[in-house]
Amino acid sequence: MGWSYGGYMTSFVVTRTDRFRAASMGAGLPNLVSMVTTTDISDYLVAHMGGEFWDDYDTYEKHSAIYHFKNVVTPTQVIHGQNDVRVPFTQGQEFYEALKRKGVDTEMIVYPRTPHGPREPKFLMDVSERIAVWFEKYLEE
């Protein structure tokens, strides 16, 4: 389970191994190509990747979970803030829709009015419970 960069790593790991019973991706970024053109920190991402995606598409693809989706079998929860401009909501939506299309158990939790992580007290209280319930579902398997 992870949030933001941890969510990125969560999306990445479930495309590389089946060793986990379940995963939870919070504000994850599985597609660096679409991320760089929609985030509020595109210059940071381009610097981190070493250049624009059109100059080095292979690097962006290599480091994007969505391009390695074929092997995903791990049930994965997706959590995202509706008003996230750091990691836009569409990043979580892409991964969630791909999980559904592939038949992998999933759920998507969208927090309204929420930027790059819950801020409202009721959402702060809710998110940990949602993650715990998701993992408990797979504890016995």
N, C-alpha and C positions, 0 to 999 in steps of 0.2 A: 504494500500500500504506500502510496506517496501522493504528494500534492505539488503542483507546478513542475519543477525539474524532477521531483520524485514521481509525479504522474507521468512524465515523459519516460522515465526509467521503467515504470510499471508497464506502460504500453509496449515498450521495447522488449522487456523480459518475457511477456506472454506470447510474443511472436517468435521467441527463440527456444523456449523449453516448455515441457508439460509437467515440470516437477512440483508446481504449486497447485493446491486444491482450489484456491480462489484468489482473486486479486481485486483491488479497489483503486481506481484511477481518479484522482481529484485534480481538476483543472490541468489535465495532461495535454501534451502536444504531440500527437502521433504523425502529423504531416508537416514537415518543415517547409515544403514548397508553398503550401497554402498559408502556413503560419507567417512566413516572411512578408507576405503581401497584405496581411490583415492585422497584425499586432501593432501596438503602439511603440514597440521597441525594435523595429525592423533593422535599424543600423547596428544595434547590439548583436542581433542574431547573425546578420551578414558578417560582421567582424569575427564572431565566434566560429562561423563556418568557413571563413577564409575567402569569401567572395560571394558574388551574386549567384543565385541558383542557375541562371541561364549560362553562366560561364563554367559551372562545375555541377551539372545536374546529378552526376553519379554520386558525388559526396552527399548531397541532400537526400537522395534516394536511399543510399546505404544507411544513413542515420535516421531514417523515418520508419517508424513501426508499420505504418499503413502499407508500405510496399513489400512487407514480409508477412502479410496477414494470413497467408495460406495455411500455415501450421497452427493457428490459434485454436486451442481446445479448452483453455482455462476459463471457467466462469468469471466474468469481469464486470464489476459494478463501475458505473461512470457517474461522477458527480461534477457539476459545473455551475458557476454563477451566470445568470442570464445576462448580466451587464459587464462581463469580463472583457476588457479591451487588451489586457496583457497577453492572455491566452484566450483568444475569442471562443465564445460558446460553440461555434461551428467545429472546433477541433474535437470537443467531446462528442458532439453530434455525429461527426464522421465515424469515429470509432464505435460508438453505440450502434449506429445503423449497420455497419459492417459486421459486428458481432451478431446482430439479429439475422441478417441475411445469411450468415454462415451457420446459424442454428446453435450458436454458443449461448449458454444461459447468461443473461445480462439484465440489468435494470439501469435506468438513468434517472438521476435525481437532479432537478434543476431548481436552484434557489433564485426566486424573483428578486429584482433590485440589487443583486449581489455582484460585486466586482470580483477581483482575483482572490477570493476566499470569503467565507462568511464573516459578516460584521455585526449583524443584528443578533441580540442575545438569544432569541428563539431559534435562530439557525445555528448558532454556535452550540447550543445544547442539542440540537437535532442531529447534526452531522456525525458526531461520535457514536451515537446510538445506532444510526443507520449503517455505519461501517461495521459495528460490532454484530448487529443482527445478520448482515450479509455473511460475515465470516462464520458465525455460529451455524448458519444453514449448512455449511460444508465441513464442519468440525467432525461429525460422526461418520462421514463417508470414507 
